Amino acid sequence: MSRKPCQHSSMRDVRTEQPRPAMTDPAAQIVVEAAEGPGPGPSPSRAVDCFRHEVLGVVLSVRGGRLHVLLWRRANPPFEGKWSLPCGPLGGDERLGASLSRHLAAKVDITRIAHLEQLETRSDPARDPLGRSLATAYLALVATDAQPRIPPDTAWHAVDALPATAYDHGSIIGSARDRLRAKLSYTNIGFALAPDTFTIAQLQDIYAASLGHSVAATNLQRILTRRAVIEPTPGTARPTAAGGRPASLYRFATRELVVTNAFAAFRPPEPGAPAGSPA
């Protein structure tokens, strides 16, 4: 029985319809010892297919008052003409996060990633029509004022109005959106979407676009200030044509991810508190 070799493709031209050669070199096969019951004698062995492993980036940013994701249009089959998440093969000597950062910087000029975290791994045997592949997806957040130089076949698309997507990428985008929305409620992850300084009205727009519903500016300021997520700066925004008092500028107290709502996370109990109780 012939085996498929491990093959890596470029990020832009991910796969082609050309048949893969059969594996004839026994050294290229992965051999594992099968478990055997008690008794003397050697254990039988079997060859295991070698699967391609790629990394995907769900790059989210608020653009024009809506949450957007960065996609590129495929020029080759499979899924020719459909939109795909930025992706690329995992190098043999690379960590997953480092591999994705390399692909994003080289292919779509995304170098200012404010926050990057592993999202999920997809392993459905039928996800790729050309053969078994594993895909590890990352959530990558880019601030609203970042302006990467993206290629002509790449564009920002509103998450709530996606075009036809390749593979299972539409579902992965949904997972990333849900992860972001959940973390906005109990962490300071909004720092990764906001510029260094901002007005409360600007922050309100970012949270509303990310959450998918309106947010009251007064409540947002009160909650985030009480949790020490944001803090005022000495500066003010530029005056507008409408006149009036310039709006105060704020910033996030830290630009590293921290849990800010203790009731949404379990911590070691205080003395006298029941074990396992949320702090």
DRENLUMKE-930346 format. One line per 10 residues: number of its first residue (from 1); their letters; for each residue z, y, x of N, C-alpha, C. Coordinates in pm, 1 decimal. Layout:
N
NUM = A = Z,Y,X,Z,Y,X,Z,Y,X ~ ...
***
This chain:
279
1 = MSRKPCQHSS = 0.0,-120.4,86.2,0.0,0.0,0.0,0.0,124.0,88.7 ~ -93.0,213.3,64.7,-99.4,334.7,147.1,1.8,435.8,101.0 ~ 43.3,521.3,191.9,143.4,624.3,163.7,84.3,760.7,187.3 ~ 137.7,862.9,117.8,92.1,1000.5,136.8,170.2,1067.0,248.9 ~ 102.8,1133.5,339.3,174.6,1200.2,448.7,234.7,1330.1,401.4 ~ 334.0,1379.4,478.0,386.3,1513.2,452.5,278.8,1612.0,491.3 ~ 244.8,1703.4,400.5,146.7,1806.2,430.8,202.0,1940.8,391.1 ~ 183.1,2037.0,475.8,224.7,2173.5,445.7,101.3,2258.2,428.2 ~ 107.9,2352.7,335.7,-3.1,2444.3,313.1,44.8,2586.0,328.6 ~ -49.0,2679.8,334.7,-11.2,2819.5,347.1,46.6,2869.7,217.5
11 = MRDVRTEQPR = 113.7,2985.8,223.3,177.2,3039.8,104.7,74.8,3083.1,2.1 ~ -34.5,3146.5,44.5,-130.9,3201.0,-49.2,-217.8,3090.8,-108.8 ~ -265.6,2998.0,-25.1,-350.9,2890.2,-68.9,-264.8,2765.6,-75.5 ~ -182.6,2756.8,-174.6,-76.1,2657.7,-173.2,-130.0,2516.0,-172.4 ~ -231.0,2484.3,-259.1,-281.8,2348.6,-266.3,-430.8,2350.7,-297.3 ~ -502.3,2250.5,-257.4,-643.2,2236.0,-290.9,-663.0,2101.8,-357.9 ~ -783.6,2078.1,-406.6,-811.4,1953.6,-476.7,-861.7,1844.3,-382.6 ~ -866.3,1870.1,-252.1,-914.1,1769.8,-159.3,-817.4,1652.7,-155.3 ~ -867.3,1528.2,-155.3,-778.4,1411.4,-150.9,-704.5,1405.0,-19.1 ~ -583.4,1353.8,-24.2,-503.6,1341.4,96.6,-533.4,1208.1,163.5
21 = PAMTDPAAQI = -541.2,1204.1,295.4,-569.2,1078.3,364.4,-452.9,981.4,351.2 ~ -485.0,854.6,356.9,-380.2,752.9,349.2,-301.3,751.1,477.9 ~ -174.5,715.0,466.5,-88.8,707.6,584.5,-108.6,571.4,650.1 ~ -154.5,573.0,771.9,-177.9,447.4,844.2,-85.6,430.1,962.2 ~ -20.2,537.2,1003.5,69.0,530.4,1119.3,207.2,489.7,1073.4 ~ 254.8,369.6,1108.2,388.8,327.5,1063.9,497.4,421.6,1112.0 ~ 474.8,491.6,1224.0,578.1,581.7,1275.9,597.3,701.7,1186.5 ~ 497.0,731.1,1102.2,506.8,847.3,1014.1,582.0,814.9,887.7 ~ 614.4,688.2,866.6,686.5,649.1,747.0,836.6,661.1,768.9 ~ 906.4,689.5,662.6,1052.6,693.4,667.0,1103.1,557.2,622.8
31 = VVEAAEGPGP = 1174.1,489.2,707.0,1220.6,355.0,675.7,1369.9,359.6,653.1 ~ 1412.7,302.5,544.0,1555.0,298.1,512.7,1595.1,153.9,493.3 ~ 1714.5,124.0,527.5,1766.4,-10.6,510.3,1819.8,-25.2,368.8 ~ 1770.8,-125.2,297.9,1816.9,-149.2,162.1,1950.4,-221.0,166.0 ~ 2032.1,-190.0,68.1,2163.1,-254.2,60.3,2145.2,-402.1,28.9 ~ 2226.0,-484.3,88.0,2216.7,-628.2,66.8,2355.6,-682.9,45.8 ~ 2365.7,-786.9,-31.9,2493.8,-848.3,-59.1,2551.9,-914.5,63.3 ~ 2671.0,-969.2,53.4,2736.5,-1033.8,166.8,2653.4,-1148.3,220.8 ~ 2661.3,-1171.2,348.6,2591.4,-1282.6,409.2,2523.0,-1240.5,536.9 ~ 2494.6,-1336.2,625.7,2430.1,-1304.8,753.5,2282.7,-1276.3,734.0
41 = GPSPSRAVDC = 2221.2,-1227.5,840.4,2077.8,-1203.8,838.1,2044.4,-1057.6,829.0 ~ 1922.5,-1019.6,870.7,1881.5,-879.1,868.7,1861.0,-829.0,726.9 ~ 1876.9,-697.5,709.4,1855.8,-636.0,579.2,1708.8,-603.9,561.2 ~ 1655.1,-624.0,440.3,1515.3,-586.2,417.0,1500.1,-435.5,423.3 ~ 1380.8,-389.4,448.3,1355.5,-246.0,454.7,1238.7,-211.4,365.9 ~ 1226.8,-84.1,329.8,1116.1,-37.9,248.2,1075.4,100.9,295.8 ~ 949.2,134.7,278.4,899.0,266.7,315.6,915.4,361.7,198.7 ~ 951.3,486.1,228.3,975.3,587.3,126.4,873.3,698.8,142.3 ~ 815.5,744.3,29.7,718.8,853.5,35.7,782.1,978.4,95.0 ~ 700.4,1055.5,164.2,744.7,1182.2,222.1,692.9,1295.1,134.4
51 = FRHEVLGVVL = 782.9,1375.1,78.6,744.8,1479.0,-16.6,737.1,1615.7,50.7 ~ 646.9,1697.1,-1.4,639.0,1835.6,42.6,757.6,1912.3,-14.8 ~ 814.8,2003.9,62.6,926.1,2088.0,18.0,887.7,2233.4,40.6 ~ 887.1,2311.4,-65.0,853.1,2452.5,-53.3,966.2,2539.0,-105.9 ~ 964.4,2665.3,-66.5,1064.0,2761.1,-113.9,993.4,2864.8,-201.8 ~ 1060.6,2904.1,-308.6,1007.8,3002.2,-402.8,1101.1,3121.8,-408.3 ~ 1045.1,3240.4,-426.1,1125.2,3361.2,-439.6,1104.1,3426.6,-574.8 ~ 1210.9,3435.8,-653.7,1205.6,3511.5,-779.1,1255.2,3651.8,-745.9 ~ 1161.2,3739.6,-713.4,1194.7,3875.4,-670.3,1201.6,3964.3,-794.2 ~ 1321.1,4010.3,-826.8,1342.7,4093.0,-944.8,1375.0,4236.6,-905.1
61 = SVRGGRLHVL = 1325.8,4330.5,-984.4,1353.2,4472.3,-962.2,1329.3,4545.6,-1093.7 ~ 1402.1,4653.6,-1114.0,1382.4,4736.1,-1233.7,1276.3,4840.1,-1201.8 ~ 1168.5,4839.0,-1278.4,1055.6,4929.8,-1259.3,1019.2,4990.7,-1394.3 ~ 1018.5,5122.5,-1401.3,980.4,5188.6,-1525.2,1067.2,5153.3,-1643.7 ~ 1195.3,5129.9,-1618.5,1287.6,5101.9,-1727.7,1285.5,4958.9,-1777.8 ~ 1215.9,4867.4,-1707.6,1212.8,4726.8,-1748.0,1234.2,4637.9,-1626.2 ~ 1289.7,4520.3,-1648.6,1310.3,4424.7,-1540.4,1177.2,4356.4,-1508.7 ~ 1136.8,4361.6,-1381.3,1009.2,4306.1,-1338.5,1029.8,4195.5,-1235.3 ~ 928.7,4108.8,-1226.0,925.2,4003.2,-1125.5,793.9,4014.5,-1049.8 ~ 797.0,3982.9,-921.4,678.5,3992.2,-836.9,601.7,3860.0,-842.6
71 = LWRRANPPFE = 472.1,3867.2,-878.1,387.8,3748.2,-889.7,255.8,3771.5,-817.4 ~ 192.7,3663.9,-771.5,58.2,3673.9,-714.2,-34.1,3578.7,-788.3 ~ -159.9,3621.7,-800.8,-257.6,3546.8,-878.2,-327.1,3443.2,-790.8 ~ -326.0,3318.6,-835.2,-383.0,3209.3,-758.0,-535.5,3215.0,-761.3 ~ -595.6,3198.3,-644.1,-741.6,3199.8,-633.5,-800.5,3059.7,-630.7 ~ -717.3,2957.7,-610.0,-766.1,2820.8,-595.3,-693.6,2726.7,-690.7 ~ -756.5,2614.2,-723.3,-687.9,2514.2,-805.7,-577.0,2446.8,-726.6 ~ -478.2,2386.9,-791.3,-464.5,2385.7,-936.7,-412.5,2519.3,-990.6 ~ -424.0,2538.9,-1119.8,-378.6,2661.6,-1187.8,-453.0,2785.1,-1137.7 ~ -579.3,2770.2,-1108.4,-660.5,2882.6,-1062.8,-659.0,2994.8,-1165.8
81 = GKWSLPCGPL = -634.9,3117.2,-1120.1,-632.1,3233.7,-1207.4,-497.9,3261.8,-1270.4 ~ -403.2,3169.2,-1259.9,-270.3,3192.1,-1314.8,-179.3,3256.1,-1209.3 ~ -67.1,3304.5,-1255.1,23.3,3380.4,-1168.8,136.2,3292.6,-1117.3 ~ 168.8,3312.5,-990.9,264.9,3227.0,-922.1,372.5,3310.8,-854.6 ~ 489.4,3252.1,-841.5,594.0,3313.3,-760.8,556.1,3306.4,-613.0 ~ 595.9,3405.3,-533.0,575.2,3394.7,-388.1,639.8,3267.1,-335.5 ~ 566.8,3193.5,-255.1,618.2,3064.5,-210.1,554.9,3027.5,-76.6 ~ 606.5,2923.8,-17.2,552.7,2875.5,108.2,625.7,2751.0,153.5 ~ 567.9,2677.2,247.8,629.9,2553.1,294.4,752.9,2579.0,380.0 ~ 847.0,2490.3,369.5,966.6,2495.1,453.2,933.7,2440.0,590.1
91 = GGDERLGASL = 958.0,2520.6,694.0,933.1,2475.1,830.0,1032.0,2368.9,872.9 ~ 988.7,2283.6,964.1,1073.4,2173.9,1007.5,1200.8,2217.3,1077.3 ~ 1201.6,2338.5,1133.0,1319.5,2387.4,1204.3,1383.4,2506.5,1133.6 ~ 1356.4,2523.2,1003.1,1405.0,2639.8,930.1,1511.4,2604.1,828.0 ~ 1600.4,2698.0,805.8,1687.6,2693.3,688.8,1610.5,2748.6,569.7 ~ 1653.5,2712.2,449.8,1580.8,2751.4,329.3,1572.3,2902.9,314.3 ~ 1685.2,2971.7,324.8,1686.4,3116.3,307.1,1603.7,3188.6,411.5 ~ 1611.9,3143.2,535.8,1533.6,3205.4,642.5,1384.4,3183.8,619.6 ~ 1348.2,3067.3,570.1,1208.0,3038.4,542.8,1154.0,3131.3,434.9 ~ 1229.7,3149.6,327.4,1182.9,3238.1,220.8,1170.8,3382.0,270.0
101 = SRHLAAKVDI = 1267.5,3429.7,345.8,1261.8,3566.6,398.3,1137.1,3586.2,484.4 ~ 1102.1,3484.4,562.3,982.9,3493.7,646.8,857.2,3504.7,561.1 ~ 847.1,3422.0,457.8,728.8,3425.4,372.3,717.9,3558.2,297.6 ~ 828.8,3608.8,247.4,825.0,3734.6,173.0,784.2,3850.6,263.6 ~ 835.8,3853.1,385.0,802.2,3961.6,477.2,656.6,3954.5,520.9 ~ 606.3,3833.8,543.4,471.1,3818.5,597.0,364.3,3835.8,490.5 ~ 392.8,3794.1,368.3,288.0,3788.1,267.2,291.2,3902.2,167.0 ~ 407.5,3950.3,131.3,414.9,4056.5,30.0,496.4,4176.1,75.9 ~ 526.8,4183.2,206.1,593.8,4298.7,264.8,729.0,4327.4,200.4 ~ 796.5,4224.8,153.9,932.0,4243.1,101.6,1029.3,4222.0,216.5
111 = TRIAHLEQLE = 1076.7,4330.6,274.3,1173.2,4322.9,384.0,1309.6,4378.4,345.3 ~ 1313.9,4461.1,240.5,1440.3,4519.0,195.5,1494.0,4439.5,77.6 ~ 1544.2,4321.6,106.4,1606.1,4238.4,3.3,1754.9,4272.8,1.1 ~ 1799.8,4330.1,-109.3,1938.5,4373.7,-116.3,2033.3,4257.5,-140.9 ~ 1983.3,4152.5,-205.9,2068.5,4035.1,-231.7,1979.1,3912.6,-245.3 ~ 2020.7,3802.1,-181.5,1946.1,3677.6,-185.3,2043.1,3563.0,-205.1 ~ 2016.6,3479.6,-305.1,2102.0,3363.3,-327.6,2019.0,3247.9,-381.5 ~ 2060.9,3127.4,-346.6,1988.6,3009.6,-393.0,2009.9,2992.0,-542.7 ~ 1900.9,2964.9,-612.6,1904.5,2955.2,-758.4,1908.3,2810.9,-804.7 ~ 1806.4,2732.7,-770.9,1799.9,2594.2,-815.6,1688.8,2521.4,-740.9
121 = TRSDPARDPL = 1690.3,2389.1,-750.6,1583.6,2305.9,-696.1,1517.8,2228.5,-808.8 ~ 1386.2,2235.9,-815.1,1309.5,2163.1,-915.3,1250.0,2037.7,-850.6 ~ 1267.1,1922.1,-917.3,1223.1,1795.7,-858.1,1150.4,1706.1,-956.9 ~ 1103.9,1762.3,-1067.9,1030.4,1683.1,-1165.4,907.7,1620.6,-1097.1 ~ 893.1,1488.0,-1098.4,778.4,1425.9,-1031.5,643.3,1474.2,-1083.7 ~ 639.9,1526.6,-1207.8,513.5,1568.8,-1266.7,488.2,1718.8,-1256.7 ~ 572.9,1792.1,-1183.2,558.9,1938.1,-1178.8,433.1,1982.9,-1103.6 ~ 384.1,1899.7,-1013.2,266.1,1932.9,-933.7,157.1,1830.7,-962.5 ~ 42.2,1871.1,-1016.8,-62.8,1774.4,-1049.6,-126.3,1708.4,-927.8 ~ -104.3,1760.8,-808.5,-164.0,1703.7,-687.7,-70.3,1610.6,-612.2
131 = GRSLATAYLA = 50.0,1589.8,-662.7,141.5,1499.7,-595.3,284.8,1549.8,-599.2 ~ 376.2,1462.2,-565.6,518.4,1492.4,-571.7,553.6,1606.1,-476.4 ~ 630.9,1703.3,-524.5,678.5,1812.8,-439.8,813.2,1860.5,-490.4 ~ 893.6,1907.0,-399.2,1022.2,1967.5,-431.8,1010.8,2117.6,-411.0 ~ 1077.8,2193.8,-495.3,1075.1,2339.7,-483.0,1216.2,2393.6,-497.5 ~ 1262.8,2464.2,-396.5,1393.1,2530.3,-403.1,1370.0,2679.2,-426.6 ~ 1424.0,2729.1,-536.5,1402.1,2867.7,-576.1,1521.3,2953.7,-538.4 ~ 1491.8,3077.7,-499.8,1593.6,3176.7,-466.3,1579.3,3297.6,-557.1 ~ 1691.2,3356.6,-590.8,1693.2,3485.5,-659.6,1700.4,3593.7,-552.8 ~ 1602.3,3684.1,-554.0,1598.0,3795.1,-458.4,1592.2,3925.2,-536.5
141 = LVATDAQPRI = 1683.0,4016.1,-507.2,1690.8,4143.0,-579.0,1648.9,4257.7,-488.0 ~ 1568.4,4347.7,-544.2,1514.8,4461.7,-470.2,1551.6,4589.0,-545.1 ~ 1596.9,4689.8,-473.2,1640.0,4815.6,-535.1,1522.3,4888.5,-599.3 ~ 1554.0,4973.1,-694.5,1450.2,5044.9,-769.1,1370.3,5140.4,-680.9 ~ 1428.5,5190.5,-574.3,1357.7,5287.3,-490.4,1279.6,5221.8,-377.1 ~ 1281.3,5089.0,-367.0,1202.4,5019.8,-265.6,1056.4,5015.2,-310.6 ~ 965.6,5044.4,-220.0,823.2,5047.4,-251.6,746.8,4960.4,-151.6 ~ 754.3,4828.8,-166.6,683.4,4741.0,-72.3,532.2,4754.5,-86.9 ~ 460.3,4732.0,22.2,314.2,4734.2,20.0,265.8,4594.8,-17.5 ~ 230.3,4578.3,-143.4,191.7,4446.3,-191.0,40.0,4432.1,-188.0
151 = PPDTAWHAVD = -11.0,4311.6,-163.9,-156.1,4289.8,-156.5,-222.8,4310.1,-292.7 ~ -356.5,4319.7,-294.4,-427.9,4343.3,-420.3,-408.4,4234.4,-524.7 ~ -384.7,4109.2,-481.3,-369.6,4000.5,-578.6,-224.7,3979.9,-621.5 ~ -138.8,4073.3,-586.4,4.4,4064.8,-618.5,44.3,4184.9,-702.1 ~ 133.0,4163.3,-799.3,171.2,4272.7,-888.8,308.3,4245.8,-949.4 ~ 372.7,4355.4,-992.1,497.6,4345.4,-1067.1,465.0,4319.4,-1214.7 ~ 534.8,4224.7,-1276.1,515.2,4193.0,-1417.4,650.1,4198.0,-1488.6 ~ 651.2,4255.9,-1608.7,773.4,4261.0,-1687.6,818.4,4119.3,-1721.3 ~ 945.7,4091.9,-1701.8,999.6,3958.3,-1725.8,988.0,3920.0,-1873.4 ~ 994.6,4018.1,-1962.0,984.9,3988.1,-2105.0,841.1,3986.2,-2155.6
161 = ALPATAYDHG = 742.8,3994.9,-2066.9,601.8,3989.6,-2106.2,521.3,3926.0,-1993.7 ~ 554.5,3802.8,-1959.5,491.3,3735.4,-1846.7,349.5,3692.3,-1881.1 ~ 259.8,3696.6,-1782.3,127.1,3636.5,-1801.0,138.0,3484.7,-1790.4 ~ 26.5,3415.2,-1802.9,25.5,3269.8,-1785.2,64.0,3237.4,-1641.4 ~ 164.4,3152.9,-1624.5,216.1,3122.6,-1491.3,182.0,2980.4,-1450.0 ~ 183.0,2957.4,-1319.3,151.1,2826.6,-1263.1,276.3,2739.3,-1257.4 ~ 252.4,2608.3,-1256.4,359.4,2510.7,-1240.0,471.3,2536.4,-1341.7 ~ 596.0,2529.2,-1295.8,712.5,2555.4,-1380.4,771.7,2692.7,-1349.7 ~ 690.3,2784.0,-1298.4,741.5,2911.9,-1251.4,793.8,2999.5,-1363.8 ~ 736.1,2990.7,-1483.3,788.6,3068.8,-1594.9,930.8,3030.0,-1628.4
171 = SIIGSARDRL = 959.7,2901.4,-1627.4,1094.9,2852.8,-1654.1,1191.2,2895.5,-1543.9 ~ 1145.2,2892.8,-1419.0,1229.9,2934.8,-1307.0,1262.9,3083.3,-1318.0 ~ 1166.1,3164.1,-1359.5,1192.1,3307.1,-1379.4,1299.6,3326.7,-1486.2 ~ 1293.1,3247.7,-1593.2,1396.2,3255.6,-1696.0,1534.0,3221.3,-1642.3 ~ 1542.0,3122.6,-1554.8,1670.7,3086.9,-1494.1,1724.5,3201.2,-1408.9 ~ 1635.5,3267.1,-1334.9,1677.6,3379.3,-1250.2,1726.4,3495.8,-1334.8 ~ 1655.5,3525.7,-1442.7,1698.1,3634.1,-1532.1,1836.5,3604.6,-1589.8 ~ 1858.8,3481.0,-1632.9,1988.5,3444.3,-1690.8,2099.0,3451.8,-1586.4 ~ 2070.3,3411.0,-1463.2,2169.9,3419.6,-1356.2,2209.2,3565.3,-1332.2 ~ 2109.4,3652.8,-1326.2,2137.5,3793.9,-1303.1,2222.2,3851.0,-1415.9
181 = RAKLSYTNIG = 2184.8,3822.8,-1539.3,2259.3,3876.8,-1653.2,2404.1,3828.7,-1652.7 ~ 2425.1,3702.9,-1620.4,2562.1,3651.2,-1617.0,2643.6,3720.4,-1508.8 ~ 2584.8,3738.2,-1390.7,2660.4,3795.9,-1279.9,2686.5,3945.1,-1298.2 ~ 2605.0,4012.4,-1377.9,2633.7,4153.2,-1405.6,2765.0,4170.0,-1480.4 ~ 2811.1,4065.1,-1548.1,2933.3,4076.0,-1627.4,3060.3,4054.9,-1546.0 ~ 3050.0,3986.0,-1432.1,3173.0,3957.4,-1358.4,3165.5,3985.0,-1208.8 ~ 3053.4,4041.7,-1161.2,3043.5,4079.5,-1019.9,2987.2,4220.9,-1010.4 ~ 2971.6,4265.4,-888.3,2912.6,4397.1,-862.3,2765.1,4386.7,-825.0 ~ 2696.4,4283.3,-871.9,2559.3,4255.8,-828.5,2461.7,4368.5,-860.7 ~ 2502.6,4460.7,-946.5,2418.0,4575.9,-975.7,2383.5,4658.1,-852.4
191 = FALAPDTFTI = 2464.8,4647.1,-745.9,2436.6,4723.1,-623.3,2299.6,4688.1,-567.1 ~ 2255.6,4563.0,-589.1,2129.5,4518.2,-531.0,2007.9,4571.4,-605.5 ~ 2028.1,4626.8,-723.3,1918.8,4683.6,-800.9,1915.2,4835.4,-794.7 ~ 2026.2,4895.1,-755.3,2039.2,5041.0,-757.5,2009.2,5101.6,-620.4 ~ 1965.9,5227.1,-618.1,1954.1,5298.5,-489.4,2092.4,5326.1,-431.8 ~ 2096.6,5381.9,-312.5,2225.6,5406.3,-247.1,2315.4,5497.0,-331.1 ~ 2259.6,5602.7,-388.0,2334.3,5690.8,-477.4,2255.8,5706.0,-606.8 ~ 2326.2,5733.0,-714.7,2263.8,5735.8,-846.7,2353.5,5811.0,-944.0 ~ 2293.9,5855.8,-1051.1,2371.8,5913.7,-1160.5,2410.8,5801.6,-1256.0 ~ 2506.0,5829.1,-1341.2,2546.5,5729.4,-1441.0,2430.1,5698.7,-1534.3
201 = AQLQDIYAAS = 2350.1,5798.0,-1566.7,2233.9,5774.6,-1653.7,2135.1,5679.6,-1586.6 ~ 2114.9,5694.2,-1456.8,2024.2,5603.7,-1385.9,2080.0,5462.0,-1382.7 ~ 2210.0,5451.0,-1359.1,2272.2,5318.5,-1357.8,2267.8,5255.4,-1496.6 ~ 2283.7,5337.4,-1598.6,2273.3,5288.1,-1735.8,2135.9,5225.8,-1760.6 ~ 2031.1,5290.4,-1713.8,1896.0,5237.7,-1731.9,1878.9,5103.6,-1659.6 ~ 1936.6,5091.5,-1540.8,1923.9,4967.7,-1463.7,1994.5,4853.3,-1534.5 ~ 2116.1,4877.5,-1583.3,2190.7,4772.4,-1652.0,2123.9,4735.0,-1783.7 ~ 2076.1,4832.3,-1858.3,2011.1,4803.2,-1986.3,1884.0,4721.3,-1965.3 ~ 1804.7,4757.3,-1864.4,1682.0,4683.3,-1837.9,1712.5,4539.7,-1795.2 ~ 1816.0,4522.2,-1716.3,1850.1,4388.9,-1666.1,1912.0,4302.1,-1774.0
211 = LGHSVAATNL = 1996.3,4360.1,-1857.9,2065.7,4284.5,-1961.9,1978.5,4260.2,-2085.2 ~ 1878.7,4344.5,-2103.8,1792.5,4328.4,-2219.5,1845.8,4389.8,-2346.4 ~ 1945.0,4476.2,-2335.0,1998.4,4547.3,-2452.0,2057.3,4680.0,-2406.9 ~ 2078.0,4768.6,-2501.6,2128.8,4901.7,-2468.5,2272.1,4894.3,-2417.0 ~ 2306.0,4989.5,-2332.2,2440.0,4998.8,-2273.7,2486.8,5142.8,-2286.9 ~ 2607.1,5162.8,-2335.8,2661.9,5297.2,-2350.0,2703.0,5350.2,-2212.7 ~ 2655.1,5466.7,-2177.1,2683.6,5523.2,-2045.0,2832.6,5545.3,-2024.6 ~ 2901.2,5594.5,-2127.7,3044.9,5621.1,-2114.6,3121.6,5493.1,-2088.4 ~ 3090.7,5387.5,-2163.8,3160.4,5260.2,-2144.1,3127.8,5200.0,-2007.8 ~ 3001.9,5210.6,-1966.0,2963.6,5156.9,-1836.6,3039.8,5226.8,-1724.1
221 = QRILTRRAVI = 3047.6,5358.1,-1728.2,3119.9,5432.8,-1626.2,3267.9,5396.4,-1626.9 ~ 3326.7,5386.9,-1744.8,3469.3,5356.3,-1754.5,3500.6,5218.2,-1699.0 ~ 3419.6,5117.2,-1736.8,3446.5,4980.0,-1693.9,3425.9,4964.5,-1544.0 ~ 3316.3,5016.3,-1492.4,3288.1,4998.0,-1350.4,3381.7,5079.9,-1262.2 ~ 3426.3,5194.3,-1311.7,3524.0,5273.7,-1235.3,3659.6,5205.6,-1236.0 ~ 3698.4,5151.1,-1351.2,3828.0,5083.3,-1361.6,3832.7,4959.8,-1272.2 ~ 3720.8,4891.5,-1259.9,3714.8,4772.7,-1174.9,3689.0,4807.2,-1028.0 ~ 3679.0,4935.7,-997.2,3653.1,4982.7,-860.7,3518.4,4932.5,-808.6 ~ 3422.3,4919.2,-898.5,3288.0,4878.9,-860.1,3209.1,4998.3,-807.7 ~ 3221.5,5112.6,-874.2,3151.7,5233.2,-831.0,3253.3,5341.6,-800.6
231 = EPTPGTARPT = 3210.2,5439.9,-723.8,3296.6,5551.3,-689.6,3212.7,5678.0,-679.9 ~ 3271.6,5794.3,-710.1,3194.5,5919.2,-703.0,3169.0,5960.3,-558.9 ~ 3063.5,6034.2,-538.1,3032.9,6091.8,-407.6,3044.1,6243.8,-419.7 ~ 3046.5,6315.7,-308.6,3051.9,6462.8,-317.5,2922.9,6524.5,-369.1 ~ 2815.1,6448.7,-371.4,2685.6,6505.0,-404.6,2659.1,6513.3,-553.6 ~ 2554.2,6585.9,-587.9,2505.9,6596.9,-725.6,2355.3,6578.6,-726.6 ~ 2303.5,6543.8,-842.1,2159.4,6524.2,-855.5,2087.7,6658.4,-853.9 ~ 1960.2,6655.1,-826.1,1881.1,6777.0,-827.1,1875.8,6834.1,-968.8 ~ 1879.5,6966.1,-981.7,1870.4,7026.8,-1114.9,1738.8,6990.4,-1182.7 ~ 1743.3,6973.5,-1313.1,1623.9,6941.6,-1390.5,1572.2,7066.5,-1460.4
241 = AAGGRPASLY = 1452.4,7055.6,-1517.2,1393.1,7168.8,-1588.8,1474.3,7207.7,-1711.4 ~ 1551.9,7112.1,-1763.0,1633.1,7140.2,-1881.8,1752.9,7227.8,-1849.0 ~ 1783.2,7240.8,-1721.3,1897.8,7322.3,-1681.1,2028.6,7249.0,-1702.1 ~ 2136.8,7321.8,-1707.6,2267.9,7260.5,-1725.8,2331.3,7221.6,-1594.1 ~ 2448.7,7166.5,-1604.1,2525.5,7127.9,-1486.2,2463.4,7005.2,-1421.0 ~ 2441.7,7007.5,-1288.9,2384.4,6890.2,-1222.3,2474.7,6768.2,-1237.2 ~ 2414.5,6652.5,-1256.8,2490.8,6528.9,-1275.0,2552.5,6484.1,-1142.9 ~ 2671.5,6429.3,-1150.8,2739.1,6377.0,-1031.6,2670.7,6249.7,-983.8 ~ 2673.9,6230.8,-853.0,2617.1,6109.8,-793.6,2727.8,6010.5,-762.2 ~ 2698.2,5883.8,-787.2,2791.5,5774.1,-760.7,2728.1,5677.7,-661.7
251 = RFATRELVVT = 2811.2,5586.3,-612.1,2763.3,5478.9,-526.4,2850.5,5356.0,-553.1 ~ 2799.7,5239.6,-513.5,2881.2,5118.7,-523.9,2983.3,5117.6,-410.7 ~ 3104.9,5075.0,-442.1,3212.4,5075.4,-343.4,3180.4,4983.7,-225.6 ~ 3109.5,4875.1,-251.1,3063.4,4787.1,-144.3,2926.9,4734.4,-183.2 ~ 2845.0,4709.5,-83.7,2711.5,4656.4,-109.2,2703.9,4511.1,-65.0 ~ 2812.4,4441.4,-83.4,2818.9,4296.8,-67.0,2873.4,4237.8,-195.8 ~ 2826.5,4120.1,-230.2,2863.4,4060.3,-358.1,3010.7,4022.1,-360.6 ~ 3081.1,4070.0,-462.5,3221.0,4034.3,-483.8,3243.8,4013.7,-633.3 ~ 3339.2,3927.5,-666.5,3380.0,3908.9,-805.5,3470.3,4025.2,-843.2 ~ 3436.7,4092.5,-951.0,3511.0,4213.5,-990.1,3590.2,4196.8,-1119.0
261 = NAFAAFRPPE = 3560.2,4093.7,-1195.5,3635.5,4068.4,-1317.9,3712.3,3939.0,-1299.3 ~ 3840.6,3952.5,-1271.7,3921.8,3835.1,-1240.7,3929.5,3737.2,-1357.0 ~ 3910.8,3784.6,-1480.2,3920.7,3696.2,-1595.0,3798.9,3605.4,-1609.1 ~ 3696.5,3629.8,-1531.4,3576.8,3547.1,-1538.4,3573.1,3443.8,-1427.5 ~ 3676.8,3437.3,-1345.1,3679.5,3342.1,-1234.4,3817.9,3281.2,-1223.7 ~ 3826.7,3158.1,-1175.1,3954.7,3092.4,-1155.9,4002.7,3116.3,-1012.5 ~ 4127.8,3153.2,-1001.9,4188.3,3178.6,-871.5,4317.4,3098.7,-861.5 ~ 4373.3,3085.6,-741.1,4503.5,3019.1,-730.1,4605.5,3088.0,-820.8 ~ 4684.4,3010.7,-895.4,4777.9,3071.9,-990.4,4886.4,3152.7,-921.5 ~ 4930.2,3256.8,-989.9,5044.4,3333.2,-941.9,5170.0,3247.8,-957.6
271 = PGAPAGSPA = 5274.0,3277.2,-881.0,5398.1,3201.1,-894.0,5447.5,3198.3,-1039.0 ~ 5470.4,3077.5,-1089.8,5519.4,3063.2,-1227.0,5409.8,3047.5,-1329.4 ~ 5283.4,3070.3,-1291.9,5173.5,3056.7,-1387.8,5125.8,2912.7,-1389.6 ~ 5077.7,2865.3,-1505.0,5026.8,2726.9,-1512.3,4908.8,2706.5,-1418.6 ~ 4902.0,2590.9,-1355.5,4790.9,2562.2,-1265.1,4659.6,2561.4,-1340.9 ~ 4556.0,2618.8,-1278.4,4424.0,2619.2,-1340.2,4402.7,2730.9,-1438.7 ~ 4501.1,2818.9,-1457.2,4483.1,2930.2,-1549.9,4399.7,3038.9,-1484.9 ~ 4309.8,3102.1,-1561.6,4235.7,3212.2,-1504.0,4328.0,3327.3,-1473.8 ~ 4310.0,3391.0,-1357.5,4398.1,3500.6,-1317.1,4367.2,3626.3,-1397.0
***
